[in-house]
Amino acid sequence: MKKTIIISAIALCFSIITVNAKTSFEPIKVQKAVTSTEVSPFCISIAKGDLETVKKLIELGTNVNEKSNGMTPAMYAAKFNRCDILKLLIANGAKLKVKSAKGLTAMKYAKLHKAVDAEKVLKDALSKKKK
């Protein structure tokens, strides 16, 4: 008798569960969020150390202070220790005290990436501007 009651109760539970189940199919909508972190060709040339391309782009009128992915060209040159390019940017009016989207200056990028030569170039340039 107990077994019959227990089996009946279990059967009743399963029948209630199947009654509430959906029989229609609704596709799930999936949304994708894509963020673009594109770096300008000018800053890519700086990062690669392509001095000739950088010179040509400056001659063609590229803004030496325009940020790309939150960083100025001088920050890319400092980060990748590209001293010749950094000197060229400074000679063409690069602003060295501007902060990136992360709140860092070109000098701070040079220090963080242990770019000792770039750090020296920046110190010299900043001391000349103070005089």
Secondary structure by P-SEA (a helix, b strand, c coil): caaaaaaaaaaaaaaaaaaacccbbbbbbbbbbbbbbcccaaaaaaaacaaaaaaaaaaaccccccccccccaaaaaaaacaaaaaaaaaaacccccccccccccaaaaaaaacaaaaaaaaaaaaaaaac
